[in-house]
Amino acid sequence: MEVEQFLHEALNGSKPYHNRALQDIVNNLGQRLGFAIEYGSYQGTTTNIGNDGLWISNAGEGGEDINLLVETKKSTLCGVMARTAANTSVEILEASNARRRTSAIEQTG
């Protein structure tokens, strides 16, 4: 099955596992683009900052390493406000000891 078929099924499904599958597919695409992936939890808790994935680049010699904090949503109804995403990205970086520039992105299906 091709990635496009997986995406179609995840985006059109209504079960909770479809949401988790979409998160995994998006992180897999990041890995295919050359990022190292720290998979996030499927749901945050009071003691764990929720995120869908942290993509870590390794630009190599002369390049600038960056991180992408990824949030994947099927609907714009549950969108993350920019300020919340920025605050979350700082907290996650502090928790992971990442020392690279980070951008927070939200992917809506």
C-alpha positions, 0 to 999 in steps of 0.5 A, a space after each residue: 500500500 502506498 503512502 497516499 493510500 494510508 493518508 487517505 484512509 487515516 484522513 477519512 477514518 473516524 476511529 481514534 486509531 485513524 488519528 494516531 495513524 495520521 500522526 505516525 504517517 506524518 512523522 514517517 514522512 519527516 523521516 523520509 525527508 532526512 529528519 531524525 524523529 522523536 515520536 510524540 505521545 498520542 495524547 498529553 497528560 498532566 505530567 507529559 507535554 503532548 506533541 505529535 513529533 519532534 523532527 531533528 535535522 542534522 544539516 552537517 558541515 556548514 549547515 544550520 541544524 533545526 528542529 521542527 515540533 509537529 502537531 498533526 490535526 484532521 480538523 481546524 476546529 482543534 487548532 493550536 494557537 501560535 502562542 501556545 505552540 511556541 510555549 510548548 516548543 520551548 518546554 519540549 526543547 528544555 525537557 529534551 535538552 535540544 540545543 538547536 533552533 526550533 520551529 513549531 508547525 501544525 499540519 491540518 489534514 
